[in-house]
Amino acid sequence: MTVQTVAMLTAGGLAPCLSSAVGGLIQRYTELAPDARIIGYVDGYAGLLTGRSIEVTDEVRAHADRLHDFGGSPLGNSRVKLTNVADCVERGLVPDGSDPLQVAAEQLQADGVDVLHTIGGDDTNTTAADLAAYLARHDYGLQVVGLPKTIDNDVVPVRQSLGAWTAAEQGAIFARNVLAEHSSNPRMLIIHEVMGRHCGWLTAETARRHHAWVQQQQFVPAIGNDPRRWDVHAVFVPESHVDLDAEAERLRAVMDEIGCVNIFLSEGAGVDDIVAQLEAQGEEVPRDPFGHVQLDKVNPGKWFGEQFAGLVGAEKVMVQKSGYFARSAAANSEDLALIKECTDHAVDVALEGGSGLIGHDEERGDELRAIEFDRVAGGKAFDADVAWFTELRQAIGQP
């Protein structure tokens, strides 16, 4: 198939893959379809709706490899749901009385776009699915080929989302410094809050990598440089109910023995309990345009800190969040290999006339393919009974 104009956009929260994915797409098109025009919409769907784009020049093509060395997105992101008409109107992205899907489709048509690459998480790609369905219903003849970006690794049915490995690695690096704070005060409770609204994979993988780092170090316990003080003592994920009383009793014993407790907490763990408490108090629960609870305002880490502080006899509580540190990093070697595999395939699919979300399809034998958009969903649960997580819990003494 002859592709004349390709468009890209990155959307949603950041992940350690966006810059590299943009670079990878540019490199692959330059290799296989050098005559194709490439544009990038600025600030995700917001830029698409308002017609703001950047031209990929010959200079950009020549230096696209440099983008692999950076975090963030060169195009900019936003959180926009094209089917949330009221929000799009309120933000001035579309005129009152218009359909954002139609506005987006007409902008793509005006720009002569043949293929739109969406790089984002579940919200970005379910929005891409809405757009693809609209384009098909109205015979626009335009392909949408997505790439799965989310550090939560929770896109159904994608085996591994771009950027998630790097985020876990960076979260573990963050933890090394934060957990050194155990020596800053007697009876210290440290909560390392990790991103993960519905899925605990990132928290579990971050804890696994940090624990592995502790196991590799040489300590001097006789002077207080005790590996137990550096290690993880509890990992709480949304998929497992947290028995506050039972865990407090166990962790109080840890506190009494070594003088500190280190908890790795998924930001989505216990949210239902927090929301129920707020609503029982007559407080309004803040939500975003997608209907998600705004976790930064609900503050799960603070809530857990308050619950556990007295129960474990902590003199000081510290809550540290690695999310923005981890999600803004440049992709590591694991992710760079996965990004290249997926961006190469995305361009191949586009040039063959296909559409869908590129990823290893867990429901099709982990085959790398263009997954049908109507099968894509967010909120894939982490299997808290997977062998490596069970082994981690056993190693740190958590039931």
Secondary structure, 3 states (H helix, E strand, C coil): CCCCEEEEEECCCCCCCHHHHHHHHHHHHHHHCCCCEEEEECCCHHHHHHCCEEECCHHHHHCHHHHHHCCCCCCCCCCCCCCCHHHHHHCCCCCCCCCHHHHHHHHHHHCCCCEEEEEECHHHHHHHHHHHHHHHHCCCCCEEEEEEECCCCCCECECCCECHHHHHHHHHHHHHHHHHHHHHCCCEEEEEEECCCCCCHHHHHHHHHHHHHHHHCCCEHHHCECHHHHCCCEEECCCCCCCHHHHHHHHHHHHHHHCEEEEEEECCCCHHHHHHHHHHCCCCCCECCCCCECHHHHCHHHHHHHHHHHHHCCCEEEEEECHHHHHCCCCCHHHHHHHHHHHHHHHHHHHCCCCEEEEEEHHHCCEEEEECHHHCECCCCCCCCCHHHHHHHHHHCCC
